[in-house]
Amino acid sequence: MKRSRFVALASALALSTGVAGVAVHGQVAGGSGRPQLGDFGVDLAGMDKSVQPGDDFYSYVNGTWNRNAVIPDDKASFGAFNTLADLSRERTRGILEAEQAKRSKIGTAYATYLDTATIDAKGLAPIQPWLSRVKALGDKGGYAALVAEADRNGVGVPFGVGVGQDAGNPETYLLSVRQSGLGLPDRDYYLSDDPKLVAARTAYQAHLTKLMTLAGEPNADARAKAIVDFETQLAQAHWTRVDSRNATKTYNRMTVAALTQMAPGFDFASYFRGIGAPVTTVNVGQPTAVAGEARLIAAAPLGVLKDQLLVRSLDGFADVLPTPFDQEHFAFEGTVLSGVPKQQDRWKRAVDFTDAALSDDVSRLYVQQYFPPATKAAADQLVRNVIAAMNVRIDNLTWMTPETKVRAHAKLAAFAPKIGYPSRWRSYAALTITPGDAFGNELRARQWQHEYNISHLGKPLQRWEWGMTPMTVNAYANPTMVEIVFPAAILQPPFFDPHADPAVNYGGIGAVIGHEMSHHFDDQGAKFDEHGALKQWWTAQDVSNFNALEDRLVAQYDAYEPLPGMHIKGRLTLGENSADLAGLNAAYDAYHRSLGGRPAPVIDGLTGDQRFYLGWVQVWRTKYRDQALQRQLLTDPHSPGQNRADIVRNMDPWYAAYDQGVTGKIALAPQDRVRIW
């Protein structure tokens, strides 16, 4: 599968949305004008008031929208995130087209990616030298060095390697090694007997056959089968996603000599030298999986190992190879795995490529045009309000011991919120962008990202760096940096609107801010102290109490069945679900504190609390294609939108706001509601 071109240094544990305004007497401070959605920031036309809130609150808020919304042909799902992502991409397109006219570096990168006629005319000539290097390998003695070269080129290889903060000593950088090597999204795609997944791996083998056939390789079908058989063995060695998100289990610092002894069969020392990181110490994310992969590499025929690199190269660079490769990549990755019937327009992918290759150059122009200082100021204030609310909630916890509460307050005080965009920009002076050379531009951009990542070794911690661009509609928490990060593009309606009712903003971006904060205290984030170090700072009693509460949330989400026969994995999604619960609670308190003791106004017959919950649920309106939803349930630590909205069933004020009692289909008796933060 195509490897991400953006090297994120942040070990993000969270996603979400939104920003909220500062409430003064029920209005937004400094706000004037009309909100973008409805009279006060909610799309009331999208509601379905024939549904009882206690039966299906998601449909009560989004039912009419859900019936009428159509997933665009080039999307796997569609909702609030997609709408904002489309807006961000359209804005960036305008920037790049202006730069194209100036023939600047980013303009040239964009224009060259669009020029499919030149790409087709060149055929496989641009990638042929690399393919020849792969095919020329004569013995396994040179395999590690070849894999290192592939890694530098951004080609998927058997191990995932990158530089990030050392969780045990977060002021320093450390090279990490983790399991990789699968062409399908997850081990379950290889190992499950579910008919849908069996069909997906059958299609995968056909896809590999097609790639090799297009490249003129003989015996393509047999060679494709051998690759799938080899990757099935790798999948058997891989850890599950639940184990792989465990911060303690995945921190295993060791010498390269110890790694080589633990995982014979692969020359790690040569590999690390080849990627430009001749280190003596590394972290191994999944030791048994890495050892298993090394053992399988030692036993595999050299031809299979070379063929795997061959198809990864063709697949990974398909967008800048002749059209048949690009179409075949989409036919499998887009249609088979995600159910998308139509490839995105080339200009959209050109924007995405340029954003990734020269992200800071593009970002600088984007924030100049589309992120006013007033929005940043409002977001900064909202963060302070939610932190204050979270501090009070910590004081009121019954399951946390007093000594741990002191450390929890210290951790909140250490937070470094990042709003909008980085304080510094990277330079791409060393990256060559050549007109008419789409393949070369993409190759050099990947090599630049690789070298930039590796260059962190031995340097002081660069706290100014971001793991997302300002154009990204998302947010994240980084436990080793003790930070929460909110890109500019998410600070827009429905998450945040400076002209909207504060209740809606608090239910939108306020809850997202609380979500990201709480990731620092979830089942994994709580393992990092106020300095970002992986240290146990909770008492044994705290851990026991906390785990008992979270087990109840796991059971609640395990019961959801978004697709027939496919349930949410409550343990995989635990961090996100608990962050939704904590974030919404903290935002609710922050909203009420912002009222300064005054009652919230009633607007269009809706109370402040009702508008708060409407603000939360409208951001999660999402429609999915079945294949995309299946993939999310198997691989994504985030629950589907409707189930994220349903977290309200654990909040006592929601029942009071809508006079639910305990009679609705999603209503829970007070003793069954999960209360953590």
N, C-alpha and C positions, 0 to 999 in steps of 0.2 A: 504494500500500500504506500501511497505517497507520504513521504516523511515531511513533518512540519519544517518550514524554512525559518521559523522564528525560534531562537534559542532563549528560553525564559529562565532566568537565574532564580526567580522566586519559586519556592516550593509551595505553590498555592494550595490551600486546603479548602477554599470556598469559592462559591459563585453567588450571584444574586442580582439585585437591582436597586436603584433609586436614591433620591435626595429629598429633604424636606425643608420647607421654609420656616422662618422664625415667627412664631405666633405672638401677636400683640393684640389683646382684646378681640381675639377671634379673627383677625385679619393677618395677612402676610406682611411682615415689616418691609416697607419700601416698595410694596407691590402696587401696580396700577394696571389697568387694562383687563381684558377678559381671559379666562383660562382657555387652553386649547381644547379641552374635552368638556362639553356640556356647560352648565351654568357655574359649576364650582369645582370641576376637575374630574368628574366621573361620567363615563359614557352611559347615561341612563337608558338610552335607546337599546343598548346591548343586553339589558336585563330581561329576565323572564319572570314576571311577578306572579305567574300562575303556579310557580314552584314554591313550596314552602321552604324558607331558609333552613329549617331544622332537618329537612329531608335531603336536600342537595344544595348546599350554599353556593357551590361553584356555578351550578346552572341557574340559580336565582340571580346571580350577578352577571353571568356571561351567556345564559342560555340562548337568547336571540342572536347574539353575535355568533355563537357556536353553530347554530343552524344555518346562518347565512354566509359565514366565512368560507372561502374556497382556498385551499392550499395552492399557491402558484405552481405551475408545472416544473419549475426549476428548484423547488424546495422540498425538503423531507418533512418539515413541519412548519407551522405558521402561527405567529402570535405577536405579543408586544415586543419581544426581543427582536424578532425578524423585521418588524416594521421600522424600528429604530436603526437596525443594522443596514437596511435598505437606504434610509435617509443618510446615514453616515457615508455609505458608499457613493451615493449620488453627489454629496458635497465634495468628497475626495475626488471624484471624477472631474468635477469642475476645476478643481485646483490643478490636477494633472494635465488636463487639456490646455489650460493656460500655460503651464510649464512646458508642454510639448511645443507650443508655438515659440517659446523662448529657446528651445533646444537645450534646456538644462539637463543635469544628470538624471533627475527623477522623470523629467519629461521624455528623455530618450529611452529610459527603461520602459516606460509605459508604452510609447509608440512602437518600440521594437517587439514587445510582447504581442501587440495587436497585429503585427505584420505576418499573418499566417501564410501568405503567398511565398514569402522568402523562406519561411520555415519549411514549407512543403518542397520548394525547389531544391533545398540543400539535402533532402532525404536524411539518411542516417549518417552522413559524413561527419557532422559535428561530434557525435557520440562514439563514432567508430574507433578512434584511438583508445578510448577507455574500454570498450567491449573487447578489443583485441588484446589489451592487457589482461583482462579476466581470462579469456580463452587460452592465452599463451602460458598460463601457470602450469608448470610441469610436475611439481611435487608439493606435498603438504608442508614442506619446510618453509615455503614462501607464503603460505596461506595467511598467517597472522599479519604480515606486512601488507598483503593485498587488502585484507579486511580493514586495516588502518587507513589505507588510501581511499577505500570506499567510504569509510566514515567521514573523512575530510571532505569528500565530495557530496555528502548528504544522502548517500545511498543506504538503505536499511541493511543492517548487519546483525549477526547473531547476538550481540551484546549491546545494551544501551549504555553509553558512557558520556559523562558530562561533568563540568565543574560547578559546584555550588558551595554554600556555606557548610562548614563542618558542624553538624548538629551538636557534637560534644564540646566544641570550642567555636562558637559562632562568629568570633572576630576574625577567623581565618577561613580560607577556601580549601576544598578537598575534592579530589577526583572520585567519582562514584561509578560503580559498575552494577548493572541490573540486568535482569532477564529481558530478552527480546527475541527477534528472529521469526516471528509469526507474520504471515501475510494476511491472515484473517483477523478480525478485531479482537478475538479473545480465545482462550483455550477451549471454552465451551463449544465454539463453532467446529472444532475438530473432534471433540470427545462425546458430545451429546448424541443421543439417538432420536431426538426430536425431529420429525420429518422436515420441518422448515429449515433446520440447521443442516441436516443431511443434504437438502437441496442446495443450500448455500455453498457447501464445500464441493459438491459436484460441479456447480457453476464456477467455483474458484479454479478447479483443475482445468476446466474448459478455457477459462480466461488465460491461464498460464500457457496452455497449448496455443492459443491464438496469438499471444505476444511473441512466442518463439517462431511461429509460422510466419508472422509479419516480418520478422527479422531474418527470415530465410534459413532458419535452423532446421536440420533434419531430425526425424524421429521425435517430433515435438510432443506427441501425446504420451509416449513412454517416459520421456524426461520430465514432463509435468507431473505425472503420477509419482515419480520418484521424489520430486520436491515435496509434494503433499504428504507422502509417507514419512519423509524426514521431519517435516514440520509437525506432524502428528506426534512423533516421538518427543519433539521439543515441548509440545503442549502438555504432554504427560508429565514432564519434568517441572513445568511452570507452577508457581504459586498461584492461588486464587487471588482475585482482586481484594477480597476481604483481608487476607493476610498481607497483601502488598501495600495496604494503606496503614498498616500498623507501624507507627513511628519507632517503637522499641525494637520490634523484630527486624526491621529493615536498616537498623544502624549497627553495622558490624565492621568496625575499623580493623584493618589488618595489614601486615606488610605484603608486598608483592610476592616475596618468597613464600609466605604462608598461603597466599592465594594459589600460587602455582602448585604447592604441595596438596592443597585441598582439591584443586580442580586441574589435574593433569590432563593433557590431551590438547591444550591450546597454549601457545607461547604468548602469555600475557605481557611479559617484559618487552618483547619485540613490538607487540601491538601498541603498548603505551608510548614507546619511543616513536613509533610510526605516526601516532596522532599528535605528536609534539608535546607529550607529557611524560618524560622519563622519570616518573615518581617512584618512590620506594614504599609509600603507604597509600592505601585506598580504602574507601568504604564499599562493602559488597551488600547490595540491597537484599537479594534473596540467595543466600549462600548455597543451599541445596540445589536450587534451580540452575545457578551459574555452574556449579560442579557437574550437574547432569548434562547441561548443554556442552560443556567441554568434553565430557566422556562421549557424547553422541557425535561430536565433530571428529574426534579421533577415530571413531568406528565407521563414519560415513565415507562412501566413495568420493574421491576428489572431484569427479565429474558432477556429482549432485551438489557439492558445495559451490562449484563454479557456476552451475546453472542457476542456483538460487541468487547469486550476485547478479547474474545476467538478467533475470526477469525483474529483480528489484530495480535495476538500473533503467530498464525499458519502461517499467511501470512508474517509477519515481520521477522520471523526466518526460513522461508522456505528453505533458502540456506544451513542451517546446520541441517535440518531435513531430514528424508528419501526421497529418490529420487522422489516418487510420489508427494510430497508436493512442491519440487523444480520445478518439471515439470509443475505442475498446476499454480504455481505463474507465471512462465514465459509465459504459454499459455495465461493468461489474460493480465498481465502487459506488456509483450513484444509483443505478437502477436495481441491481440485485440486492445490495446490502441496505439501501435506504428507501427504495421504492420510488425514486424520483424519475419521472418520465422524460425530462428535457434537460439537456446540458445548459448551464448558465451562459448567458451571452458573454462573448469574449471580453468585452470591455469590463465586465464585473470581475472577471478573473484577472484581468490586467491591473485593475485597481488593487486587488488582493495581493498580487505578486509584488507590485511596487511598494505597497504598505509594508510588506514583510522584508523585502530586500533593502530598502532605504527608509526604514520606519521613522527614524527621528527627523530626517529631512522633510518627510511628508507631514509628520505630526506637528512640527513647528509652524508650518503654514496653516494647518487645520485649526489649531487652537487660537491663532491670531484672528481668524475669521469667525469662529463658531463657539468660543468659550469666553463669555464676558466676565470681567472681574466680579461683578455682582453675584453671579451664579456660584463662583468659588467661595465668596464670603458667606453666602447663605448656607452652603454645604458645610463649611468650617464650623459655623455656629450650630448647625444641627448635630454634627458629630459631638460637639461639646455637650449639648443637651442630652444626647443618648448616653454618653459616658456617665454623666451625672446620675441619670436614671439607673444605669447598671450598677453604679456604686451603692445606691440605696437598696437595690434588689439583693446584692451580696450581703449587706447588713442584715437583711430579713430572712436569709436562708436558714432553715432549721436543720439541714443535713450536713452543713459545713462547719467544721470546728473553728473556734475563735482564732487560733493561731494561723490557720490556713486563710481565713478571711483577711488577715493583715497582709499576707503575700498576694492575695488576689487583688486587693486595692493597689498594691505596689505595681502589679502588672498592668492594671488599667492606666495608672499614672505614667507608665513607660511607653504607652502606645504612641506610635508615630503615624498619624493619618496622612495619607497622600491623596490630594484632591486634584483632579483634572489632568495634570501633565507633570513630567519630571522637572526638577529644578535645573538640570543640565541636559545637554544634548550630545550624542555621540557624533564623531566625525567619520565620514566615509571616504576620506581622501585616498585611502589605500585600495578602495574598491573600484575597479575599472568597469565602466559600462560602455559598450561599443554598439553603435548603430548597426542594425542588420544582423546582430549575433545574439538571438534570443536564448539559445542553448548556453552559449558562453556566459551571458549575463547571469543566468540562473545558477550555473555551476560556480561562477566566481562569487556570487552572493552567498551561496551556501558555504563555500570555503572561507569567506570573510567571517560569517557568523561562527563557524567552528573555531577559527583562530582567535576571534574575540573572546569566546567563551574560555578557551584554554589559557588565554593570556592572564586570566585572573589569578592563576596559581602564583603564590608568593607575594601577592600585592595586598595592601591594606583593604579592608572591607569598603566597597563602594555603595554606600547606603542610598545614594541618589538614584540608583538604577530601578527601573520598573520591569515587571514581567508581562505587561500588556501595553498596547499603544493607546493614546487618548481616543482613537476612533473606535475602540472596542466597546461593545455594549455588554459590560460585565463588571465584576468587582472581585477582589480576592483578599484573603488574609495570608500573611507569611509569618509562620511562628518563629522562625529563627531571626527575623528582622523585628519582631514584635510590632508589626505594622498592619494597617488596613488600607486598601488602595481602591480608589473610585475614579475610573477614567471619565473624561469629559462627556463621552457619548452616552453614558447611562444617566447623566444628570439632566434628563429631558422627560416630558410627559410620555407615558403615564407615571413614571417614577417620581419625577419632580417637575413642578410647574410653579414659577414664582408668583403667578396670578391665581393659583388654585387655593382652595380652602386648606388651611394648615392640617386639618384632620386627615385629608386625603394624602397630603405629602408625607405626613408621619406614617400613615399606613403603607405608603409606597416606599420611598427611599429611606425613610426613617427605620423601617423594619429591616431593610437591606443593610443599613449601617449597623444596626444591632446584630444582625445575622453574622456579619463579618467579625465584629467584636467578639461574639460568643464563640467563634471558632477557636479562639485562643484559650477557651475553657472547655472545649468538647472532649470526646473520648481520646482524641489524639493531641489536640492543641494544648490540653492541660498538662501534657507531659513536658512542656517547655516552660522554663521559669521566666521571670521578668527580664532576664538578660538574653532570652532566646536560646538558652542551653537546654539540652535534653537531660533534665534532672527531675527526680521525684521530689516534689515540694508539697504534695498533699499527704495527709496522714493516711494510714491504712484504713481507718474508719471512714474518712472522706471517700476514698476510692470505693469501698464496699457499699456505702450509701448511694453514691453516684451510679455505680454499675447497676444496682437494683432498680433505680428509676429508669435508666436508659434501657434496660431489658424490657420494660413495659412498652417503651416506644418502639423497640424492635418488633415486638409481637404485634403491635397495632399496625405497623406498616407491612409486615409479613402477610397480613390478612387481605391487603388490597390486591385485586386481580385486574389490572388494566387491560390485559388481553386474555382471552379464554385459555386457561391452562398455564398462564404465566403471571406469577406474583412478583411484587416488588421484593427485592432482597433487603429486608430490614436492617441487617448487619452491615451491608455494603453502603446503604444510604443513611446510616445512623448519624454521621457527623452533620450532614446537610439538614436532616429532619429536626435534629435537636437544635441546630442553629436557627432554623425557621421559628421554632417555638420560643427560644430565648430572645431572638431578635424582635419578634412581634410583641412579646411582653414588655421588653425594654422600651420600644417605640411607643407603646400605649401609655406607659408611665410618663415618658418624656412629653407626649402630647398634653396630658393632663397637667403636668407641671408648667407647661408653657402658657396655660390659661390663667395662671396667676391667681387661682382661687375663684375666678369668675366662671359662671356656667357657659358652656359652649352654645352658640346660637343654633336654632333650628333652621335648616335651609331646605326648601322644597319638601317640608314635612319630615325631614330626616334629622335625627339627632347627631351630635358630634361623634359619638361612639359608632353609630351606624355608618357614617361616612368614612370613619377610620377603617372599618373592616371592608367596606366597598373598595377603598383605595388599595388594600392588600390583595384582594382577590382579582381585581381587574388586571393586575400586572401578570397574573399567571394564566390568562386565557391563551390556550394553545390547542391547535389541532395537529394530529400526527398521522403520517402514513404508517400502516401496520409494520412494515419492515423497519422503519426508523424507530418506532416504539419498541419493537422487539430488541433492536440493537441497544437502545437506551437501558432497557431492563436488565440486559446481560452485562453491560459494561460501564454504565454511568453511575457515579455515586449520588446523583440527583434524582429524586422522584419525579414522575410526570407532573405537569402543571396542576391538574385537578387535585392530586393528592397533596401537593404542597399547599394549595389553598385550604384543604381540609384540616390543616393544623389548628384552625380556630376551634375545633370541637373540644380542645383541651383547655380553653380559656374561659374562665368563669364570666368575665364581663361580656363575652359574646352572647351568652345565654340571656343575660339581663338586657342587652341591647335589642334583641329580637324576640323577647318574651317566649323563648323556646320551651322552657321547662325541660323535661327529659323524654319527650315523646317522639321526636323526629327520628328519621332513619340514621342520621349520622350523630345524633345527640348521645352523649355519654352521661351516665349518672355521676354525681360529684366524686364518688370514691373511685371511679374508673378513669378520671381525667389524669393525664400525666402532667405533673408539675415539677419542673427541674429548676429553672432559673426564675 
